[in-house]
Structure formats: structure tokens, C-alpha cells
Amino acid sequence: MNYDTRYPSISDLKTIAKRRIPNFAFDYVDGGIDEEDGKQRNRDAWREIELTPRYLVDVSSADLSTTIFGKTYSMPFGVPPVGLGNMMWPGAEIALATAAQKANIPYILSTYSTTELEEIAKAAPDVCWFQLYVPAKIDTMKDLIKRAKDAGYHALVITLDIPVGAKRNRELKNNLKLPFSMTPNIIWQSAIHPVWALSTLKHGKPDFVNINRYKERPDEGLAEMLTKFNMKGVTRERVEMMRDLWDGPLILKGVQYEADMKAAVDIGVDGVVISNHGGRQLDAAPASAVSLRQLASYASDSMTVMADSGIRTGLDVVRAKALGASMCFSGRSFFWGMGALGPKGAEQVMAIYRDEIDKCLKQLGCNAHEAMDASWLAN
Ligand SMILES: Cc1cc2nc3c(=O)[nH]c(=O)nc-3n(C[C@H](O)[C@H](O)[C@H](O)COP(=O)(O)O)c2cc1C
């Protein structure tokens, strides 16, 4: 096995990450919204999906590759956008982008990343997609789209599911503030996690480097800027405008409602990520596996259906494919890997998923991930 078998699963990496990184960073990644029921529902819904194994099939090899938007990726699992990535582990974003390029899997950079989009595009020229939190100001939106295009991003991912900022209780209790500032709690947590602290000193304080330039005044605080930055609810008209501005693959992230799915098809969007933002925005949102089951029939040659939220194993990726998702993502999996092992964690997570997907497909009597379909579903 080409990974460290002392940590063979994502939950093992999470255990180590909790020890190695400050509480405020752990809670930032782990936390959901309100009572965190939606986060748990995501996990439960994947776990409930049963697949019936088939034997009498030669499974000496299994093809994990998947072709979407005219490009073949080495496996059906990629890195989703995670804002403030370098707070979890210093240098996480560049390490993940570099590992994704090497592994040939998608890497989606967040608008709220702590590494400039131009730098990430150089590290992951063949696999980078850009995620846009749609700015309220049209000029800012156009500029970000132009920058993404000029830098060579392959797809534009518009996140729909943050119409308003979330009230996340763990972040409030930890007094996690933007810009990232040295409150007494943060100083204490840094002191008792010296490896993280020294590494952060080396890399510099995480900052929203992609959007700082759009401040209205030089002295405008980041918190003030962020309250005004995003549209409060991305409208259909804005998506249509972005369709005209972006001629590559256009993806809507956070789709769960059938009318939104139909609108995506009507507008000529190329793909959707069925997602509830990992249970971080609305605690009552249906589990993404449930929404995927309802909406997967919209997949077609011109509409690629993908999924995330609560995926933690290669088996979940195979389950998602049986339901109709061609590509899956998991933010927390990658950040548990980085938190536990630093830059090596990126490759560890990719290798774990690759091994688990491979073994699950073979166990199910399926020798190509693209062939996995609803006929394997047992419930
Ligand atoms: C700490 C954290 C930050 C995130 N930041 C963003 C972001 O900037 N943009 C975005 O579209 N989604 C963001 N997401 C959502 C992820 O892209 C993805 O939908 C989610 O992680 C999937 O759930 P999982 O972590 O349970 O696998 C974030 C998720 C986490 C955990």
C-alpha cells in the first residue's frame, strides 16, 4: 500500500489532527451549523446505502478514471473549495494543489483562499477549477472571472448555498475573528501547538489574499468588507450573466431543490455539485445523498452531476456513483489529512480514497468506476 498504514482511514487522521492543531482551527473545519444535526445526517445517509456484490466476474483490475467536461481524471474524487485553508495547516492550499496535480484529480480553489489564485494555477495547471462566491459588485465579479480565465482555470464553480453568513456556535465560542487576530485564546492555543505555530510564523498569518484588492478604502477592515462582498442570494440573472462571461465548464455548487436543478439545465450550466456545504449552512437541509437520489436523473451528456457533504470513504464515492454522481469531493477529509501529517497528508488522503474505491469496486464485481450504476443499489 502506498500510504502510511498507521493511519489507514480518514477517521484515524481526524484523531491525530485534533491533537496537532489548535482547537479554533479544528473547530473551524469540524463544526457545522446550529446543533450540527445536518452534518450527522449527511454521514448517516451515505451509510444507509446498500450495494449488492456480484461475483463470477474477473476483477483482477479496476479502472478508476472518470471523464468529465472533456477531461479524464485518474479517479472520481477531488479537493473541494475550503476557505482559509492555510489556517488549518500552514501552506495547505499549495500542498493540496500540488498533490492534486500529481494525482490528476480536480482541485477547486475557494474565493476565500489564503493563497492567490494565480499562484495555485501555476501549481495545478491541468486540474485547477475556481470557486466563486458571487460578489455583489458586478465589476468585482467580472474581474475575478477574468483573473480565473487569464490564469488558466478549467472550470468556474458558483457556490449558491451561502445567501447569508452562518452562525456557527463553535466559531463564536472560540472568538474566531477576521482578519485572523491574536486573541488570548488564539495565543494560548498556538503556544500549546508549537509545530503548527512555528509553521504559521514561517508562512505568515493567513489572509484573504484574493479579495483584499477589492476593498473600498485602504483602511476598510476585512470583517466589514466581507459583510458586503457577496450577493445576498445569487439570482438566476447573475448566473445567466456568468454563463455569458465564462465559456468553459460552469458548475453550480449547493443544488438540492428540483426547480434550481431545472434552472441549471435551462441556463446551460454544465454541472452541479449536490451539496449542503457539509452541514455548515442550514441544519435542516436534506442529506446530500437524499438530494442526489432525487436529482440524479437530470444527469445527461450536457449536465454532469457531482456530490459532496459527509463523504469519508472510498465506499461513499462508489455509493454516490451508484446514485448518479460522476465526481465526489470532501473538504474535511483533506483537512484532517493536512492537520495530521502536514503536506504529506494530502497524498495520504488521495491514496486512501484510491485504495478504498479500487477495493470496493472489485468487491462489488465492477471493473470500471464509470460502469457503476443504480443496478447495484440494494435499497
Ligand atoms: C472549513 C470549511 C471551509 C469551507 N469553505 C468553502 C468555501 O470557501 N467555498 C465553498 O464553496 N465551500 C466551502 N466549504 C464546503 C466544501 O467545499 C464542501 O462542500 C464540504 O467540505 C463537503 O462536506 P465534508 O467536509 O463533510 O466532506 C467549506 C467547508 C469546510 C469544512
The ligand as a Gaussian input file, in Angstrom:
#p B3LYP/6-31G(d) Opt

LIG

0 1
 C      -13.720000      24.640000       6.793000
 C      -14.540000      24.631000       5.543000
 C      -14.494000      25.732000       4.693000
 C      -15.237000      25.719000       3.504000
 N      -15.132000      26.774000       2.640000
 C      -15.807000      26.748000       1.464000
 C      -15.623000      27.775000       0.504000
 O      -14.836000      28.684000       0.680000
 N      -16.369000      27.692000      -0.636000
 C      -17.258000      26.673000      -0.881000
 O      -17.914000      26.643000      -1.917000
 N      -17.384000      25.662000       0.007000
 C      -16.681000      25.664000       1.150000
 N      -16.795000      24.630000       2.024000
 C      -17.650000      23.475000       1.668000
 C      -16.816000      22.423000       0.930000
 O      -16.463000      22.863000      -0.341000
 C      -17.601000      21.100000       0.801000
 O      -18.857000      21.373000       0.259000
 C      -17.738000      20.409000       2.145000
 O      -16.489000      20.368000       2.793000
 C      -18.250000      18.991000       1.973000
 O      -18.519000      18.396000       3.201000
 P      -17.475000      17.476000       4.019000
 O      -16.433000      18.394000       4.553000
 O      -18.329000      16.903000       5.084000
 O      -16.896000      16.467000       3.101000
 C      -16.060000      24.606000       3.205000
 C      -16.077000      23.502000       4.056000
 C      -15.313000      23.494000       5.208000
 C      -15.333000      22.269000       6.077000

